[in-house]
Amino acid sequence: MPREFQRGHKARISDLTAGTDLYVGVQISAPGLNFDISCFGLDADERLSDDRYFIFFNQPKSPEESVQLLGAQAGDTESFRVTLDRIPPQIQKLSFTATVDGAGQMSQIGPGYLRIVAGGEEVARYSFDGSEFTTERAVMLGDFYLKDVWRFAAVGQGFDGGLEALLKNFGGEVLEEEAPAAPQQPQQPQQQPAAGGAPGFAPPAQSAAPPAFGAPSAPASVPPAPQPQPAAQGFAPPAPPPGTTPPPPSAPHPNVHGAPTLIAPMTPPGGVQVPPPGPAPAPYGQPPQPPYGQPPAPSAPPPPGYGQPPAPQAPMPPGYGQPGPPPGYGQQPPFGQIPGQHTYGVPQGAPPGGAGVGAALQKFRETPTGQRWTQQNSKLIRVDLGIGGQPVLARQGSMVLYQGKVDFSYKGAGFAGRIVGNATGQEMQLMRCTGQGQVFLAENSTMLHPIELQGDGICVSAENVLAFDESLQYEVRRIEGHGIPGGALFTMQFQGTGTIVVKTHGTPVVLPVTPTTFADCNAVVAWSSAAQVIVSSQVRMRRNAYPGDTGESINLQFRGAPGNFIVVQPYEV
């Protein structure tokens, strides 16, 4: 199951997949609009210092082919092949962008996405739609950036000026004369996927991958192979008779076994039903007919029963059941290979070799190991304690199963911690997981979201925290307010380097707080620690002097610089 990203989310590529040869697909569309999807290879200063790393329709690959434009396929408007191991050291970031070609705005687009596929399996997806934009004509969808290791960030930042604004932002220039050269190479993206390891880049996990790359070539070579084989087996025996009778030479000529079916009815005029079906000559089994009736059934057994007229009749009785063995003089081996077993019992034994239980449960199998935190599905996550070498703190009772050597111990908050927890409502009942095994965590079928912190911070209510690395620092944070009982609200602030798993009821939404944003304090799950938050109340004498209440009298007000966000769930605690 791919990991769902929201705007502003970041993750190490190694946490998504162990592969480095990746497929990046972009789907974006709007009625009456065309889009140019490009990739900018930027240096450490986030500048386009080398024009050869501006990958677009007129320059479909970088010099060393570390980034290649593949074209539209598998439902994607545009696709790329990114080989991280081949990217030169001067390139520190790959920025994937989309611009409107002509008039139009990004607010007109329908639901779209940027997805990452490794080995034919989708591992990450960032979804977006027109409601996230206004007058923008260009947008930076996502970045691959190098920070010790390669990472992915869902950006979703727009520009009003279109492609020209993007180029200026990256330090490039627009050359007007290069525009007419665009229509000359629309076919290069189509050739690239076929030559660049196509089977490894099929975007859909297993369904559309084969037809996109492997299917066209495979079937082309398969049909010719079986045709010569039946020709050699079915028409080799009739070759001797042609020496005695002139008509047979015409029989081997049509390899489509059309001649035998037409000649057979001419010999026995009494049979009117022979012409329609090809295999009909075999059931008739007339003594004068065996020479011509051999191709349909006795293609394999012509040597043993070729000279005997009843040869075609002998194979038929075995198909009718037990009465067949007595008349069969030795013709059973060609059909059943084993005389003691029923010839038609072999097909009956085929179903047991079908899909079975294993195939039915294949989609629920454990996600391969390799990362410390691995999401098995939207409601179950696995942590490998052997990777990273540090313990994990998890909510008591959240373990559903574990493998290997794992020790669970009580993690107390101390006397002072219990007092603070009771006073603020932010007390967490935790257990400490240590060892070298793997622990699977879940709680009440809530949706789980692993968030990786790289020196930054996030504020989460204690009741929305499932587990986190012990390396993270956490403390109770006070949210100031006025006009409410107690004068303040409280939350937990986590910061440092590590992963925290947040749980939500339903699929949350991530919103920027650049414009002032108000949210229900019971629905807010988390927010960036750099955002300013205060309690906003609508307590008025005039409103409270009369009975009745809207239920929305106390909210949280958020605001901050670009990059700050809040996470809100469709559920009020």
C-alpha positions as CSV (number, residue, x, y, z in Angstrom):
1,M,0.0,0.0,0.0
2,P,1.6,3.3,-1.0
3,R,2.4,5.9,1.6
4,E,0.1,8.9,1.3
5,F,1.8,12.3,1.5
6,Q,0.3,15.7,2.2
7,R,1.7,19.1,1.3
8,G,4.8,19.7,3.4
9,H,5.4,16.0,4.3
10,K,9.0,14.7,3.9
11,A,10.5,11.2,4.1
12,R,13.7,9.4,3.3
13,I,13.6,7.5,0.1
14,S,15.1,4.5,2.0
15,D,12.1,4.5,4.3
16,L,9.8,4.2,1.2
17,T,11.8,1.6,-0.7
18,A,15.2,-0.1,-0.8
19,G,15.5,0.6,-4.5
20,T,17.3,3.5,-6.2
21,D,16.0,3.1,-9.8
22,L,12.6,4.8,-9.5
23,Y,9.7,5.7,-11.7
24,V,8.0,9.1,-11.0
25,G,4.6,9.6,-12.5
26,V,2.6,12.8,-12.6
27,Q,-1.1,12.9,-13.4
28,I,-2.6,16.4,-14.0
29,S,-5.5,17.5,-16.2
30,A,-8.1,20.1,-16.7
31,P,-10.7,20.7,-19.4
32,G,-9.2,22.5,-22.4
33,L,-5.8,22.9,-20.8
34,N,-2.4,21.5,-21.7
35,F,0.4,21.1,-19.3
36,D,4.2,21.0,-19.6
37,I,5.7,18.7,-16.9
38,S,9.5,19.1,-16.3
39,C,12.3,18.2,-13.9
40,F,14.9,20.7,-12.8
41,G,18.3,19.4,-11.6
42,L,19.5,22.0,-9.1
43,D,22.8,22.5,-7.3
44,A,23.4,23.1,-3.6
45,D,22.2,26.7,-3.9
46,E,19.0,25.5,-5.6
47,R,20.0,27.1,-8.9
48,L,19.9,25.6,-12.4
49,S,23.7,26.0,-12.8
50,D,23.8,23.5,-15.7
51,D,21.1,23.8,-18.5
52,R,21.6,20.1,-19.4
53,Y,19.7,19.2,-16.2
54,F,16.5,20.9,-17.2
55,I,14.6,17.8,-18.4
56,F,11.6,18.5,-20.5
57,F,10.0,17.6,-23.9
58,N,12.9,19.1,-25.9
59,Q,15.7,17.6,-23.7
60,P,14.4,14.2,-22.5
61,K,17.4,13.1,-20.5
62,S,20.4,14.3,-18.6
63,P,24.0,13.7,-19.9
64,E,24.5,10.5,-17.8
65,E,20.9,9.5,-18.2
66,S,20.3,9.6,-14.4
67,V,17.0,11.5,-15.2
68,Q,15.0,10.5,-18.2
69,L,11.6,11.6,-19.6
70,L,9.5,8.6,-20.4
71,G,6.3,10.2,-21.7
72,A,2.6,9.5,-20.9
73,Q,1.8,5.9,-19.8
74,A,-0.1,3.8,-17.3
75,G,-2.6,6.6,-16.7
76,D,0.1,9.2,-16.0
77,T,0.2,12.5,-17.9
78,E,4.0,12.4,-17.8
79,S,6.6,10.1,-16.3
80,F,10.3,10.0,-15.5
81,R,12.9,7.5,-14.7
82,V,15.2,8.6,-11.8
83,T,18.3,6.6,-11.1
84,L,19.6,8.0,-7.8
85,D,22.9,6.2,-7.9
86,R,23.9,7.9,-11.2
87,I,23.1,11.5,-10.3
88,P,26.3,13.5,-10.2
89,P,27.4,15.1,-6.9
90,Q,26.8,18.6,-8.1
91,I,23.1,17.9,-8.4
92,Q,21.6,18.2,-4.9
93,K,17.9,18.4,-5.8
94,L,15.4,17.3,-8.4
95,S,12.3,19.5,-8.6
96,F,9.3,18.2,-10.5
97,T,7.1,20.9,-11.9
98,A,4.0,21.4,-14.0
99,T,3.1,24.6,-15.9
100,V,0.0,25.5,-17.9
101,D,0.7,25.7,-21.6
102,G,-1.3,28.8,-22.7
103,A,-4.1,30.5,-20.9
104,G,-5.5,29.0,-17.7
105,Q,-4.9,28.6,-14.0
106,M,-4.1,25.8,-11.6
107,S,-7.3,26.3,-9.8
108,Q,-9.0,24.7,-12.9
109,I,-7.3,21.3,-12.5
110,G,-9.1,18.2,-11.3
111,P,-7.7,15.6,-8.8
112,G,-4.1,14.8,-9.7
113,Y,-1.0,13.2,-8.1
114,L,2.7,12.7,-8.1
115,R,3.7,9.1,-7.3
116,I,6.8,7.1,-6.9
117,V,7.0,3.5,-8.1
118,A,9.9,1.1,-7.3
119,G,10.1,-2.3,-9.0
120,G,6.6,-2.0,-10.4
121,E,5.0,-1.3,-7.0
122,E,3.8,2.2,-6.0
123,V,5.4,3.2,-2.7
124,A,4.4,6.9,-2.3
125,R,1.8,9.3,-3.6
126,Y,1.1,13.0,-3.1
127,S,-2.4,13.9,-4.2
128,F,-3.6,17.4,-5.0
129,D,-6.5,19.3,-6.7
130,G,-7.5,22.7,-7.9
131,S,-8.8,23.8,-4.5
132,E,-5.3,24.2,-3.3
133,F,-4.4,26.9,-5.9
134,T,-5.9,30.1,-7.1
135,T,-4.3,32.1,-10.0
136,E,-1.1,30.1,-10.2
137,R,0.0,29.0,-13.7
138,A,3.0,26.9,-12.5
139,V,3.5,24.6,-9.5
140,M,6.4,22.7,-7.9
141,L,4.8,19.4,-7.1
142,G,7.6,17.5,-5.3
143,D,11.3,17.4,-4.7
144,F,14.0,14.7,-4.4
145,Y,16.7,16.4,-2.4
146,L,20.0,15.2,-0.9
147,K,20.5,15.7,2.8
148,D,23.0,13.0,3.9
149,V,20.7,10.6,2.0
150,W,18.1,11.2,-0.7
151,R,14.7,12.3,0.5
152,F,11.3,13.1,-0.9
153,A,9.2,16.2,-0.1
154,A,5.7,17.0,-1.2
155,V,5.8,20.7,-2.1
156,G,2.7,21.9,-3.9
157,Q,4.0,25.5,-4.2
158,G,2.6,27.6,-7.0
159,F,3.8,30.5,-9.2
160,D,1.6,33.1,-10.9
161,G,4.1,33.6,-13.8
162,G,4.1,30.2,-15.2
163,L,7.2,28.6,-16.7
164,E,9.1,31.9,-16.9
165,A,8.6,32.5,-13.2
166,L,9.9,29.0,-12.5
167,L,13.0,29.4,-14.6
168,K,13.8,32.8,-13.0
169,N,13.3,31.3,-9.6
170,F,15.9,28.6,-10.4
171,G,18.2,31.1,-12.1
172,G,17.4,30.1,-15.7
173,E,16.2,32.1,-18.7
174,V,13.5,31.6,-21.3
175,L,14.7,31.4,-24.9
176,E,11.9,32.3,-27.3
177,E,13.6,30.7,-30.3
178,E,13.6,27.3,-28.9
179,A,9.8,27.1,-28.8
180,P,9.4,25.8,-32.4
181,A,11.8,22.9,-31.8
182,A,9.3,21.5,-29.3
183,P,7.1,19.5,-31.8
184,Q,10.1,17.8,-33.4
185,Q,10.7,15.2,-30.6
186,P,7.5,14.1,-29.2
187,Q,8.4,10.5,-29.9
188,Q,11.6,10.3,-27.9
189,P,9.7,9.9,-24.6
190,Q,8.0,6.8,-26.0
191,Q,11.3,5.2,-27.1
192,Q,12.9,5.8,-23.8
193,P,10.8,3.5,-21.6
194,A,11.3,0.6,-24.0
195,A,15.1,0.9,-23.9
196,G,15.6,1.9,-20.4
197,G,14.7,-1.2,-18.4
198,A,11.0,-1.0,-19.2
199,P,9.8,-4.0,-17.2
200,G,11.3,-2.4,-14.1
201,F,9.4,0.9,-14.5
202,A,5.8,-0.2,-15.0
203,P,3.9,2.3,-12.8
204,P,1.0,0.0,-11.7
205,A,2.2,-2.7,-9.4
206,Q,1.4,-5.7,-11.5
207,S,-1.6,-5.0,-13.6
208,A,-0.7,-2.4,-16.2
209,A,3.1,-3.1,-16.0
210,P,3.2,-6.1,-18.3
211,P,0.9,-4.6,-21.0
212,A,2.8,-1.4,-21.0
213,F,6.3,-2.9,-21.6
214,G,6.5,-6.7,-21.7
215,A,3.3,-7.8,-23.3
216,P,3.8,-6.4,-26.8
217,S,7.1,-8.1,-27.3
218,A,6.3,-11.4,-25.6
219,P,3.1,-12.4,-27.5
220,A,4.7,-11.4,-30.8
221,S,7.3,-14.2,-30.4
222,V,5.1,-16.8,-28.7
223,P,2.5,-17.4,-31.5
224,P,5.0,-18.4,-34.2
225,A,6.6,-21.0,-31.9
226,P,3.6,-23.2,-31.4
227,Q,2.6,-23.1,-35.1
228,P,5.6,-25.0,-36.5
229,Q,5.3,-27.6,-33.8
230,P,1.8,-28.9,-34.6
231,A,2.7,-28.7,-38.3
232,A,5.6,-31.1,-37.7
233,Q,3.6,-33.5,-35.4
234,G,0.2,-33.4,-37.2
235,F,1.4,-33.5,-40.8
236,A,4.5,-35.7,-40.5
237,P,2.6,-39.0,-40.6
238,P,0.6,-38.0,-43.7
239,A,3.8,-37.4,-45.5
240,P,4.3,-41.1,-46.3
241,P,0.9,-41.6,-47.8
242,P,1.4,-38.8,-50.4
243,G,3.7,-41.2,-52.1
244,T,0.8,-43.5,-52.8
245,T,-2.1,-41.1,-53.3
246,P,-1.8,-37.7,-55.0
247,P,-4.3,-35.7,-52.9
248,P,-2.3,-35.8,-49.6
249,P,0.3,-33.3,-50.9
250,S,-2.4,-30.6,-50.6
251,A,-3.1,-31.6,-47.0
252,P,0.3,-30.6,-45.6
253,H,0.2,-27.4,-47.6
254,P,-2.4,-25.7,-45.3
255,N,-0.9,-25.7,-41.8
256,V,-4.1,-24.3,-40.4
257,H,-5.6,-27.8,-40.5
258,G,-8.3,-26.5,-42.8
259,A,-7.6,-29.0,-45.6
260,P,-8.2,-32.1,-43.5
261,T,-11.6,-30.9,-42.4
262,L,-12.7,-30.2,-46.0
263,I,-11.3,-33.5,-47.5
264,A,-12.8,-35.7,-44.8
265,P,-16.5,-35.0,-45.7
266,M,-15.8,-35.7,-49.3
267,T,-14.7,-39.3,-48.7
268,P,-17.6,-40.3,-46.5
269,P,-20.6,-38.5,-48.2
270,G,-23.0,-39.8,-45.6
271,G,-21.5,-37.5,-42.9
272,V,-23.1,-34.1,-43.3
273,Q,-22.1,-32.8,-39.9
274,V,-18.3,-33.1,-40.6
275,P,-17.8,-29.7,-42.4
276,P,-18.7,-27.3,-39.5
277,P,-16.4,-28.5,-36.7
278,G,-12.7,-29.2,-37.4
279,P,-12.3,-32.0,-34.8
280,A,-15.5,-33.8,-36.0
281,P,-13.6,-36.3,-38.3
282,A,-12.2,-38.0,-35.2
283,P,-15.6,-39.0,-33.7
284,Y,-16.7,-40.7,-36.9
285,G,-13.8,-43.1,-36.9
286,Q,-14.8,-44.8,-40.2
287,P,-12.3,-47.4,-41.4
288,P,-11.9,-45.7,-44.8
289,Q,-11.3,-42.4,-43.1
290,P,-8.4,-43.0,-40.7
291,P,-5.7,-41.7,-43.1
292,Y,-7.5,-38.3,-43.2
293,G,-8.9,-38.4,-39.7
294,Q,-5.5,-38.7,-38.1
295,P,-4.5,-35.0,-38.0
296,P,-7.1,-33.9,-35.5
297,A,-6.6,-36.4,-32.7
298,P,-3.8,-38.9,-33.5
299,S,-1.3,-36.0,-34.0
300,A,0.7,-37.5,-31.1
301,P,-0.1,-41.2,-31.5
302,P,0.3,-41.7,-35.3
303,P,3.3,-44.1,-35.0
304,P,1.4,-46.7,-32.9
305,G,-2.0,-46.6,-34.5
306,Y,-1.3,-45.2,-37.9
307,G,-1.7,-48.4,-39.9
308,Q,-4.7,-49.8,-38.1
309,P,-8.1,-48.5,-39.3
310,P,-9.7,-48.7,-35.8
311,A,-6.9,-46.5,-34.5
312,P,-9.1,-43.3,-34.4
313,Q,-11.9,-45.4,-32.7
314,A,-9.7,-46.7,-30.0
315,P,-8.9,-43.3,-28.5
316,M,-12.6,-42.3,-28.3
317,P,-13.8,-45.1,-25.9
318,P,-11.4,-44.1,-23.1
319,G,-13.2,-40.7,-23.1
320,Y,-16.5,-42.3,-22.4
321,G,-15.3,-44.0,-19.2
322,Q,-14.7,-47.6,-18.1
323,P,-16.0,-49.5,-21.3
324,G,-13.1,-48.0,-23.1
325,P,-10.3,-50.2,-21.5
326,P,-11.5,-53.6,-23.0
327,P,-11.6,-52.5,-26.6
328,G,-8.4,-50.5,-26.3
329,Y,-5.5,-52.7,-27.6
330,G,-2.8,-50.3,-26.7
331,Q,-4.0,-47.0,-27.8
332,Q,-4.6,-45.8,-24.2
333,P,-1.0,-44.8,-23.6
334,P,-1.1,-42.1,-26.4
335,F,-4.0,-40.3,-24.7
336,G,-3.6,-41.0,-21.0
337,Q,0.2,-41.8,-20.8
338,I,-0.8,-44.1,-17.8
339,P,-3.3,-46.9,-18.7
340,G,-4.2,-47.5,-15.1
341,Q,-5.5,-43.9,-14.7
342,H,-8.4,-42.3,-16.4
343,T,-7.3,-40.1,-19.2
344,Y,-9.8,-37.4,-18.4
345,G,-9.0,-37.6,-14.7
346,V,-5.9,-35.6,-15.3
347,P,-7.8,-32.4,-16.2
348,Q,-9.9,-33.1,-13.1
349,G,-6.8,-32.9,-11.0
350,A,-5.8,-29.5,-12.4
351,P,-8.1,-27.4,-10.2
352,P,-6.3,-28.4,-6.9
353,G,-3.2,-26.7,-8.4
354,G,-5.1,-23.4,-8.7
355,A,-4.7,-20.2,-6.8
356,G,-5.7,-21.5,-3.4
357,V,-5.7,-19.7,0.0
358,G,-2.2,-18.3,-0.5
359,A,-3.1,-16.4,-3.5
360,A,-6.3,-15.1,-2.0
361,L,-4.3,-13.7,1.0
362,Q,-1.4,-12.5,-1.1
363,K,-2.4,-8.8,-0.9
364,F,-2.4,-9.0,3.0
365,R,1.1,-10.3,3.3
366,E,3.7,-8.4,5.4
367,T,5.4,-5.5,3.7
368,P,9.1,-6.4,3.0
369,T,11.6,-5.4,5.7
370,G,14.5,-3.0,5.3
371,Q,13.3,0.2,7.1
372,R,12.9,1.0,10.8
373,W,9.3,2.1,10.5
374,T,7.2,0.4,7.9
375,Q,3.4,0.9,7.5
376,Q,1.7,-2.4,6.7
377,N,-1.6,-0.7,6.0
378,S,-3.4,2.5,7.0
379,K,-4.1,1.1,10.5
380,L,-1.1,-1.1,11.3
381,I,2.6,-0.2,11.5
382,R,5.7,-2.2,12.2
383,V,8.9,-1.0,13.9
384,D,12.2,-2.9,13.5
385,L,14.1,-2.4,16.8
386,G,17.2,-3.9,15.3
387,I,17.5,-0.9,12.9
388,G,18.8,2.3,14.5
389,G,19.6,0.5,17.8
390,Q,17.4,2.7,20.0
391,P,14.3,1.8,22.0
392,V,10.7,2.8,21.1
393,L,8.2,4.3,23.4
394,A,4.6,3.2,22.6
395,R,1.2,3.6,24.2
396,Q,0.5,0.8,26.6
397,G,-1.5,-2.0,25.0
398,S,-0.8,-0.9,21.4
399,M,1.2,-4.0,20.6
400,V,-0.8,-6.5,18.5
401,L,2.1,-8.9,17.7
402,Y,5.9,-9.1,17.7
403,Q,8.6,-11.3,16.3
404,G,12.1,-12.0,17.6
405,K,13.5,-11.0,21.0
406,V,11.7,-8.0,22.3
407,D,11.5,-6.8,25.9
408,F,8.6,-4.6,27.1
409,S,8.9,-2.5,30.3
410,Y,6.9,0.1,32.0
411,K,7.9,3.7,31.2
412,G,7.0,5.9,34.1
413,A,6.7,9.7,34.1
414,G,7.9,10.1,37.6
415,F,6.1,11.9,40.5
416,A,6.5,15.4,38.9
417,G,5.4,14.1,35.5
418,R,2.3,12.5,36.9
419,I,1.4,15.8,38.6
420,V,1.9,17.8,35.4
421,G,0.0,15.1,33.4
422,N,-3.0,15.2,35.7
423,A,-3.1,19.0,35.7
424,T,-2.8,19.4,32.0
425,G,-4.5,16.3,30.7
426,Q,-1.4,15.4,28.7
427,E,-0.2,12.3,30.6
428,M,0.9,9.4,28.4
429,Q,0.8,5.8,29.6
430,L,3.8,4.4,27.8
431,M,5.8,1.2,27.5
432,R,9.4,0.9,26.5
433,C,10.2,-1.6,23.7
434,T,13.8,-2.8,23.4
435,G,15.6,-5.7,21.7
436,Q,16.3,-6.9,18.2
437,G,12.8,-8.0,17.0
438,Q,9.9,-6.4,15.2
439,V,6.8,-5.0,16.9
440,F,3.5,-4.4,15.2
441,L,1.5,-1.5,16.7
442,A,-2.2,-0.5,16.3
443,E,-5.1,0.9,18.3
444,N,-8.8,0.6,17.8
445,S,-8.5,0.6,14.0
446,T,-7.4,4.3,14.0
447,M,-5.4,5.5,11.0
448,L,-1.7,5.8,11.6
449,H,0.7,8.3,10.1
450,P,4.5,8.1,10.7
451,I,6.1,11.6,10.7
452,E,9.8,11.9,10.5
453,L,11.4,14.8,12.3
454,Q,14.8,16.1,11.2
455,G,15.6,18.6,13.9
456,D,12.3,20.4,13.6
457,G,9.3,20.1,15.9
458,I,5.6,19.2,15.9
459,C,2.8,19.7,18.5
460,V,0.5,16.8,19.1
461,S,-2.1,16.1,21.7
462,A,-1.1,13.2,24.0
463,E,-4.2,11.3,23.1
464,N,-3.2,11.3,19.4
465,V,0.3,9.8,19.9
466,L,0.7,6.1,19.4
467,A,4.5,5.6,19.5
468,F,7.8,7.5,18.9
469,D,11.5,7.0,19.0
470,E,13.1,7.5,22.4
471,S,15.6,9.9,20.9
472,L,12.8,12.6,20.5
473,Q,12.4,15.1,23.2
474,Y,8.9,16.0,24.4
475,E,7.4,18.4,26.9
476,V,4.0,19.9,27.7
477,R,3.3,23.2,26.0
478,R,0.9,25.8,27.1
479,I,-1.5,27.5,24.7
480,E,-2.4,30.9,26.0
481,G,-5.9,32.2,25.8
482,H,-8.4,34.5,27.4
483,G,-12.0,34.3,28.2
484,I,-12.1,30.5,28.8
485,P,-12.0,28.5,32.1
486,G,-8.4,28.0,33.2
487,G,-7.2,30.6,30.8
488,A,-5.2,28.1,28.6
489,L,-5.0,24.8,26.8
490,F,-2.2,22.3,26.7
491,T,-0.5,20.0,24.2
492,M,2.7,17.9,23.8
493,Q,5.6,19.3,21.7
494,F,8.0,16.8,20.2
495,Q,11.3,17.8,18.6
496,G,14.7,16.3,17.6
497,T,15.6,13.6,15.1
498,G,13.4,10.6,14.9
499,T,9.9,9.3,14.0
500,I,6.6,9.9,15.7
501,V,3.4,7.9,14.8
502,V,0.3,10.0,15.0
503,K,-3.2,8.4,15.0
504,T,-6.4,10.0,13.6
505,H,-10.0,9.0,13.2
506,G,-10.5,9.0,9.4
507,T,-8.3,10.6,6.7
508,P,-7.0,13.9,7.9
509,V,-6.4,17.1,6.0
510,V,-3.2,19.2,6.1
511,L,-3.7,23.0,5.7
512,P,-1.2,25.8,5.5
513,V,-1.6,28.5,8.1
514,T,-0.1,31.3,6.0
515,P,-3.5,32.9,6.1
516,T,-5.0,33.0,9.5
517,T,-6.8,29.7,10.1
518,F,-9.2,28.7,12.8
519,A,-9.8,25.1,13.8
520,D,-11.9,23.3,16.4
521,C,-9.7,22.4,19.3
522,N,-11.3,19.0,19.5
523,A,-10.6,18.2,15.8
524,V,-7.0,19.5,15.6
525,V,-4.5,16.6,15.6
526,A,-1.1,18.3,15.2
527,W,0.6,21.4,13.9
528,S,4.1,22.6,13.2
529,S,5.8,23.9,16.4
530,A,6.8,27.2,14.6
531,A,3.2,28.2,14.0
532,Q,1.7,30.8,16.3
533,V,-1.4,29.5,18.1
534,I,-3.7,31.1,20.6
535,V,-7.1,30.2,22.0
536,S,-9.9,32.2,20.3
537,S,-13.2,32.4,22.2
538,Q,-16.5,33.9,21.2
539,V,-17.8,34.4,24.7
540,R,-20.1,37.4,24.7
541,M,-22.5,38.6,27.3
542,R,-25.1,39.2,24.6
543,R,-24.7,35.7,23.2
544,N,-24.6,33.9,26.5
545,A,-27.5,35.8,28.1
546,Y,-29.9,33.6,26.2
547,P,-30.3,29.9,26.2
548,G,-28.8,27.8,23.4
549,D,-25.2,27.3,22.1
550,T,-23.6,26.8,18.8
551,G,-21.0,24.4,20.2
552,E,-18.3,26.4,18.4
553,S,-17.5,29.0,21.1
554,I,-13.8,27.9,21.6
555,N,-11.4,27.5,18.7
556,L,-7.7,27.6,18.0
557,Q,-6.3,30.4,15.9
558,F,-3.2,29.5,13.8
559,R,-0.9,31.7,11.7
560,G,2.7,31.5,10.6
561,A,5.2,31.8,7.9
562,P,5.0,29.7,4.7
563,G,5.8,26.0,5.5
564,N,3.8,25.9,8.7
565,F,0.7,23.7,8.8
566,I,-2.0,22.1,10.8
567,V,-3.5,18.6,10.7
568,V,-7.2,18.3,11.2
569,Q,-9.2,15.0,11.4
570,P,-12.9,14.6,10.4
571,Y,-13.7,13.7,14.0
572,E,-14.2,15.6,17.3
573,V,-12.9,13.9,20.4
